[in-house]
Amino acid sequence: MKIEGLSRSGTGMPAVRVPPSWGRRAVVGGVGLLAAALLVWEFSRPHALVGTHQLNSYNDGVYFGAALRLAGGELPYRDFTLLHPPGLPLMLAPAAALADMVGEPVAMAIARVLTAVMAVGVAVLGTLLVRYRGRVAMMTTGVALACSPLTFDAANTVELEAYHLVFCLLGALALFGGTGTLTSGRRRTFAGGLALGFACAVKIWAVLPIAAVLAVYLVFHLRGGRRGPVGWLVGGMTAGAAVPVAPFFALAPGRFLHDVFFVQLSRGTSGWASMAIWDRFAWMTGLGGIPGLTAASVVATCVLAALTAAVVVGYTLAGDRVALDWFILTAAVATVAGLCVPRQFFNGYGYFPGVFLALLLGVVVGRFARAVTISRFGTERNVKLLRRTAMTTLLIVAYAAALTRIGYARNYTAYYVDSGRDLASYIRRGACVVFDGATALIEADRLTTNRHCPATVDVYGQWLAADPAHPPPWTGPFEPRLVREWETAMRQADYLYLVSPRSSFVPWTPQVSSYVWAHYTLVYTAPGACLFQKTAELDPRHLPRDAADRLIGAGRSAQDGGDPEGALIDYTAAARIAPRNAVPHYNKGVLLQGIGSSTEAELEYLKTLAIDPRFGSALYNLGVLLSATRPAKAISFYERDLQIEPRNAAAHLNLGLLLVGRGEIGLGRRHLRTAIHLNPQFRNQVPAGVKL
C-alpha cells in the first residue's frame, strides 16, 4: 500500500490512497477489454468498416478527406476549407498515404479502427487518471467511459473528439502522475504541456482543459513562489500547438485565422441542430442515448444537480483535496459551461464534457468510498465486505450500461449502407466529381482525381466560410461568393454527387438550378445518394446495364412514398439514359395523370406508344384520359387496347358506355355484356337506362 501525504483534517485518514499495482492493472485491463469488446461488436455490423454511416457520415468524409488531400500534396486553408486545426489530418496522413496501394475504402477502414483505438484509449487513460482515488473510483470512471452511448458517437467513424481527448488525458497523466499531485520535474511538465498543446492543434476546444490546468498551476505553484514549472508547462503547450500548425499558418495566415477562429466564433444557426441547454445536458451525461428514456433532459438536469451536491459535500468533508481533484472539477465545469455557448449543438458534442464528468464522478465516488471505509467501517472485515459489495454493484451497472450502449448503437448501425461499388461502376476513374458529402466518394475510391478539380472536402464548412451567419439549411438570399464557387465547380465537374436532388448544402439560385437540370442527367439514385453526370459526356453504353431499371425502381418507391416530385425526376432520368425504354414514360404518365396534369400525361403516353405501340396499359389510360373531352379518340384507344388485351373487362365496360352514348347501341351492349361476363361486379357500373 502506497500512501501519499497525510490529512490535515485531524482524522488521521490518508489524503490519497493508491491501490496495489495488481489491482490497478486488473481494473484498467477490464475497462480496456470492455471498451474494445463493445467497439468490436459495433464494427462487426454490416458496412461498419467499409460503408457509409448515413445518420452521421458527414464528418468522417471531411476529416479523412482532408488527410487524403494532404497526402496528395493539397494543403488545408491554402487549397481547401477546413474549419479545424490541422492536427487530425496530420495524424491520419500515413493511413491516407496507403490509399494508392490499398484503395481509399480500406484506408478509411484503417482510420476508423484507429479512431476506435483512441476511444479505448480515452477509457483506459481516464481510468488511470483517477487511480489515486482507489479501485472503486477507477471502475466508476471506466464503466462510464466505456459504456456511454456517446463513446459510440465518437468512435464508430472518424471524429475529432477521441483524438484530442486522448492527448488531454495524456497531458494530465504526465502532469499529475499516480498520486494526484503536481509533478515538479521539468521533463514531465514539458511533456504534459506538449500533449495538451497538440490536443489544441487537433481541436480548439482543448483550450478549456488547458485553462483548467493553468488555473491549478497558478494556485499550487505560484502560491509557493515556484515559477519554473509554469514556464516549462507553457513552453510545452506552445510547442505542441505551434509546431503542427505553423507551416499551414505561414502559407495561408489569413484563411487560417478566418476559418479556424472567426468562422467558429461567428457562425449562426438557421434552426438545424439548435438545442436547448437542458437537452444539451442529456447528451453531456449520456442519458440522451438511452433508448426509451423519456424526459431525458429533466433526468439529466437532476443528475447534474445531484452530482453538484455530491461534489460540494465530497470536496468539503471527505478528506484532503490534491491538485488533480481541482483540475478535474475545474475542467468539468469549464467544458460543461463551454458547450452551453455554441449556437448549434450536435449529439456527439456531449462526449467532450462527458469525459470530464465521468472523471469527476469517479473522484467523488472514490472520495466517499474512502471516507466511509475509514470512518465508519474501520475493521478490516467490514472494509473488505463493503469493497466487494461496491465492486459487485459496479459490475452489474457495467452489464446494464453495456446493454444500453448496444441498444443505442443498434439504432444507428441499422442505417449503414455501402453504395461504394455501385458509385464506382458509374464514375470513371480520374473524373472530377463535385459533391456535398465526401464519405460516399471515399467508399467508391473516387475522391482523388488525376485532373484539375476543386479540392473541396467540406461543403458545409465552405458555406460557413462564405456566410457564417446563415448556415444551411438556408433559403437565401445567398452569399455571391458561395454561389460563384458552386457555379465554377459545376462547370468543371464531370459528375455531381448529392445526398438528395435538392441538397440543402447547395445554394439553389434560379441560375444554379437551371444550369444543373440543363447540363446534368441523373444516372443513379439510392437512399441518401444521387449521382448526376454531365449530359454532354453521357454515353448510356458506358453505364451499368441496370441503370435505367434502378431509376425506375427508385421512382416507384418515391411515388409509393408520397414523393411525386422525386418520382418525376427518377422517371425523367431513366427515359433520358434509356431512350428506347417505354416504361419510364408510361410511369411518368400515370404519375402526371394522378396529379391532374392531363396534357403532360397524354404526351408521356404517346411517347410510350411511339416506342412500343402494343403497350396496352398506355392505350387504356389514354382512353380513360380522353373519354370526357375527346370520346371518339378514346374509343379508338380502347379498341386498340382490346386487340392486344381482349380480356380487359374495364376496357370493354368503358368502350361499351362510350358507344352507347354515341348511339351505337348494339355494339355497345355487346361490349357491356362481355365486361360483365369477365367481371360480374361491373353490372353495378351499367346505368339503369341501358338495356343489356
Secondary structure as the mmCIF struct_conf table of DSSP 4:
data_model
#
loop_
_struct_conf.conf_type_id
_struct_conf.id
_struct_conf.beg_label_comp_id
_struct_conf.beg_label_asym_id
_struct_conf.beg_label_seq_id
_struct_conf.end_label_comp_id
_struct_conf.end_label_asym_id
_struct_conf.end_label_seq_id
STRN STRN1 LYS A 2 LEU A 6
BEND BEND1 ARG A 8 THR A 11
STRN STRN2 PRO A 14 VAL A 18
HELX_LH_PP_P HELX_LH_PP_P1 PRO A 19 PRO A 20
HELX_RH_AL_P HELX_RH_AL_P1 SER A 21 PHE A 43
TURN_TY1_P TURN_TY1_P1 SER A 44 SER A 44
BEND BEND2 ARG A 45 ARG A 45
TURN_TY1_P TURN_TY1_P2 PRO A 46 HIS A 47
BEND BEND3 ALA A 48 GLY A 51
STRN STRN3 THR A 52 HIS A 53
HELX_RH_3T_P HELX_RH_3T_P1 GLN A 54 ASN A 56
HELX_RH_AL_P HELX_RH_AL_P2 TYR A 58 ALA A 71
TURN_TY1_P TURN_TY1_P3 GLY A 72 GLY A 73
STRN STRN4 PRO A 76 PRO A 76
TURN_TY1_P TURN_TY1_P4 TYR A 77 ASP A 79
STRN STRN5 PHE A 80 PHE A 80
BEND BEND4 LEU A 83 HIS A 84
BEND BEND5 PRO A 86 PRO A 86
HELX_RH_AL_P HELX_RH_AL_P3 GLY A 87 ALA A 97
TURN_TY1_P TURN_TY1_P5 LEU A 98 LEU A 98
HELX_RH_AL_P HELX_RH_AL_P4 ALA A 99 VAL A 102
HELX_RH_AL_P HELX_RH_AL_P5 GLU A 104 LEU A 129
TURN_TY1_P TURN_TY1_P6 VAL A 130 VAL A 130
HELX_RH_3T_P HELX_RH_3T_P2 ARG A 131 ARG A 133
HELX_RH_AL_P HELX_RH_AL_P6 ARG A 135 CYS A 147
HELX_RH_AL_P HELX_RH_AL_P7 PRO A 149 ALA A 155
BEND BEND6 ASN A 156 THR A 157
BEND BEND7 LEU A 160 LEU A 160
HELX_RH_AL_P HELX_RH_AL_P8 GLU A 161 PHE A 176
TURN_TY1_P TURN_TY1_P7 GLY A 177 GLY A 180
BEND BEND8 THR A 181 THR A 181
HELX_LH_PP_P HELX_LH_PP_P2 LEU A 182 THR A 183
HELX_RH_AL_P HELX_RH_AL_P9 ARG A 186 VAL A 202
HELX_RH_3T_P HELX_RH_3T_P3 ILE A 204 ALA A 206
HELX_RH_AL_P HELX_RH_AL_P10 VAL A 207 PHE A 220
TURN_TY1_P TURN_TY1_P8 HIS A 221 HIS A 221
HELX_RH_3T_P HELX_RH_3T_P4 LEU A 222 GLY A 224
TURN_TY1_P TURN_TY1_P9 GLY A 225 GLY A 225
HELX_RH_AL_P HELX_RH_AL_P11 GLY A 228 LEU A 251
HELX_RH_AL_P HELX_RH_AL_P12 PRO A 253 LEU A 257
HELX_RH_PI_P HELX_RH_PI_P1 HIS A 258 PHE A 262
HELX_RH_AL_P HELX_RH_AL_P13 VAL A 263 SER A 266
BEND BEND9 SER A 270 GLY A 271
TURN_TY1_P TURN_TY1_P10 TRP A 272 ALA A 273
HELX_RH_AL_P HELX_RH_AL_P14 ILE A 277 MET A 284
TURN_TY1_P TURN_TY1_P11 THR A 285 GLY A 286
HELX_RH_3T_P HELX_RH_3T_P5 LEU A 287 GLY A 289
BEND BEND10 ILE A 290 ILE A 290
TURN_TY1_P TURN_TY1_P12 PRO A 291 GLY A 292
TURN_TY1_P TURN_TY1_P13 THR A 294 ALA A 295
HELX_RH_AL_P HELX_RH_AL_P15 ALA A 296 LEU A 317
BEND BEND11 ALA A 318 GLY A 319
HELX_RH_AL_P HELX_RH_AL_P16 ALA A 323 GLY A 338
TURN_TY1_P TURN_TY1_P14 LEU A 339 CYS A 340
BEND BEND12 VAL A 341 ARG A 343
HELX_RH_3T_P HELX_RH_3T_P6 ASN A 347 GLY A 350
HELX_RH_AL_P HELX_RH_AL_P17 TYR A 351 SER A 375
TURN_TY1_P TURN_TY1_P15 ARG A 376 ARG A 376
BEND BEND13 THR A 379 THR A 379
HELX_RH_AL_P HELX_RH_AL_P18 GLU A 380 THR A 413
TURN_TY1_P TURN_TY1_P16 ALA A 414 TYR A 415
STRN STRN6 TYR A 416 VAL A 417
HELX_RH_AL_P HELX_RH_AL_P19 GLY A 420 TYR A 426
BEND BEND14 ILE A 427 ILE A 427
HELX_LH_PP_P HELX_LH_PP_P3 ARG A 428 ARG A 428
TURN_TY1_P TURN_TY1_P17 ARG A 429 GLY A 430
STRN STRN7 VAL A 433 PHE A 435
BEND BEND15 ASP A 436 ASP A 436
HELX_RH_AL_P HELX_RH_AL_P20 ALA A 438 GLU A 443
TURN_TY1_P TURN_TY1_P18 ALA A 444 ASP A 445
BEND BEND16 LEU A 447 THR A 448
BEND BEND17 ASN A 450 ARG A 451
BEND BEND18 VAL A 457 VAL A 457
HELX_RH_AL_P HELX_RH_AL_P21 VAL A 459 ALA A 466
TURN_TY1_P TURN_TY1_P19 PRO A 468 ALA A 469
BEND BEND19 HIS A 470 HIS A 470
HELX_LH_PP_P HELX_LH_PP_P4 PRO A 471 PRO A 471
BEND BEND20 PRO A 472 PRO A 473
BEND BEND21 GLY A 476 GLY A 476
HELX_LH_PP_P HELX_LH_PP_P5 PRO A 477 GLU A 479
HELX_RH_AL_P HELX_RH_AL_P22 PRO A 480 GLN A 492
BEND BEND22 ASP A 494 ASP A 494
STRN STRN8 TYR A 495 LEU A 498
BEND BEND23 VAL A 499 SER A 500
TURN_TY1_P TURN_TY1_P20 PRO A 501 ARG A 502
TURN_TY1_P TURN_TY1_P21 SER A 504 PHE A 505
BEND BEND24 VAL A 506 VAL A 506
HELX_RH_AL_P HELX_RH_AL_P23 PRO A 510 HIS A 519
STRN STRN9 TYR A 520 ALA A 526
TURN_TY1_P TURN_TY1_P22 PRO A 527 GLY A 528
STRN STRN10 ALA A 529 LYS A 534
HELX_RH_3T_P HELX_RH_3T_P7 THR A 535 GLU A 537
HELX_RH_3T_P HELX_RH_3T_P8 PRO A 540 HIS A 542
BEND BEND25 LEU A 543 LEU A 543
TURN_TY1_P TURN_TY1_P23 ARG A 545 ASP A 546
HELX_RH_AL_P HELX_RH_AL_P24 ALA A 547 ASP A 560
TURN_TY1_P TURN_TY1_P24 GLY A 561 GLY A 562
HELX_RH_AL_P HELX_RH_AL_P25 PRO A 564 ILE A 577
TURN_TY1_P TURN_TY1_P25 PRO A 579 ARG A 580
HELX_RH_AL_P HELX_RH_AL_P26 VAL A 583 GLY A 594
TURN_TY1_P TURN_TY1_P26 ILE A 595 GLY A 596
HELX_RH_AL_P HELX_RH_AL_P27 SER A 598 ILE A 611
TURN_TY1_P TURN_TY1_P27 PRO A 613 ARG A 614
HELX_RH_AL_P HELX_RH_AL_P28 GLY A 616 LEU A 626
TURN_TY1_P TURN_TY1_P28 SER A 627 THR A 629
HELX_RH_AL_P HELX_RH_AL_P29 PRO A 631 ILE A 644
TURN_TY1_P TURN_TY1_P29 PRO A 646 ARG A 647
HELX_RH_AL_P HELX_RH_AL_P30 ALA A 649 ARG A 662
TURN_TY1_P TURN_TY1_P30 GLY A 663 GLY A 663
HELX_RH_AL_P HELX_RH_AL_P31 ILE A 665 LEU A 678
HELX_RH_3T_P HELX_RH_3T_P9 PRO A 680 GLN A 685
BEND BEND26 VAL A 686 VAL A 686
TURN_TY1_P TURN_TY1_P31 ALA A 688 GLY A 689
#
